Amino acid sequence: METIYDILKEEHEQMSDLLRQALQDGSKVSFFKVKLKADPHMMGEERIFYPVLEEINELRELMSQAHKEHDETKTLIFEIEGMDEINEKWTSKINELKQSIEHHIEEEESKVFEKARNILSQEKAEEMAQQYIEFKRSYMNRIETGGPFV
């Protein structure tokens, strides 16, 4: 059965591919594909994965840093969203977003996942994977139907 680490790692790889594409073609469409992947991913991590890890003393500082990195990413996404692709700063902002996300991915996979695997049981990691999948399914359904976010 898949664990939360498997799912997040797969999404990280998809995110990296989308960011490369956005930098390569410089289109607003490619940027919005990044945003559509990043938003539910970050919300899912913040609601399902991070709260469990924040309860573990040796992970609190890493989780605080992860939240800051998410905030930085959200700010960059918001800035880029308001730009036209003809803006002279478009490519540099997309590159900044790519570097920010890739740094976060590296930290999360090499430090957070490593420590969490040593603390959380396989069953807990599988349970969190199911909760995460359900959260994202519900999130995407609300996006499609225009429903409220809770």
Secondary structure by P-SEA (a helix, b strand, c coil): cccaaaaaaaaaaaaaaaaaaaaacccaaaaaaaaaacaaaaaaaacccaaaaaacccaaaaaaaaaaaaaaaaaaaaaaaaccccccaaaaaaaaaaaaaaaaaaaaaacaaaaaaacccaaaaaaaaaaaaaaaaaaaaaaaaccccc
